């Protein structure tokens, strides 16, 4: 069997993280509107061929271009939320080096997103960054700040994300109106921004989740799917990624190994 096909299958089944407690089966929710929201996967996704082709590959270096488009929509929604904040005479406090959410947020990624993270680490991540993340795992496997375990993809010394270009929807959607601090519990305006982001999504022609759902179903050989079902059959919980699995992830040169 060609190596390329073997790699693809390994990524999809998370062979690299086999038996990890971080991989959690997601039970699909029952949707009473399934019949009215059931669409052709191929036809639905083909509607977005042109905007997907037009995406800036430097800004969105994803191998999975449908996911790249989904992430670009998420970024656009956040920008819309910022515009709404401005109308309320408020502004986002998030900026480079602001990493508190990388400690206290229980972040996860859908199966499709985690595949992209694996690809990014092995194909596009600078070697220096990979070595920093590997060293963090090897030297400080249980490091916690203020009782919180940091995201394994956080470059702690710099307060920046090691997988920033392909970070999942959950990370992209976090927006605070006051700079978060690990040593102070206070309202950072998250409830306001969550509401504004939800409103912004209602203005979009398609949601990121629908794109991921239909691609997931299409590559499983299903011709039709309900666009309102869950993102993915699997979720990967960053906080529960074991150090031995992370060492394997950062040290391996081949995502198919």
HELIX and SHEET records of a PDB file:
HELIX    1   1 UNK A    3  UNK A   12  1                                  10    
HELIX    2   2 UNK A   15  UNK A   17  5                                   3    
HELIX    3   3 UNK A   41  UNK A   46  1                                   6    
HELIX    4   4 UNK A   49  UNK A   53  1                                   5    
HELIX    5   5 UNK A   65  UNK A   87  1                                  23    
HELIX    6   6 UNK A  101  UNK A  104  1                                   4    
HELIX    7   7 UNK A  111  UNK A  123  1                                  13    
HELIX    8   8 UNK A  127  UNK A  139  1                                  13    
HELIX    9   9 UNK A  164  UNK A  166  5                                   3    
HELIX   10  10 UNK A  169  UNK A  172  1                                   4    
HELIX   11  11 UNK A  190  UNK A  202  1                                  13    
HELIX   12  12 UNK A  208  UNK A  219  1                                  12    
HELIX   13  13 UNK A  238  UNK A  240  5                                   3    
HELIX   14  14 UNK A  243  UNK A  251  1                                   9    
SHEET    1   A 3 UNK A  23  UNK A  25  0                                        
SHEET    2   A 3 UNK A 234  UNK A 237 -1                                        
SHEET    3   A 3 UNK A 108  UNK A 110 -1                                        
SHEET    1   B 2 UNK A  38  UNK A  40  0                                        
SHEET    2   B 2 UNK A 224  UNK A 226 -1                                        
SHEET    1   C 2 UNK A 144  UNK A 145  0                                        
SHEET    2   C 2 UNK A 148  UNK A 149 -1                                        
SHEET    1   D 2 UNK A 154  UNK A 155  0                                        
SHEET    2   D 2 UNK A 160  UNK A 161 -1                                        
END                                                                             
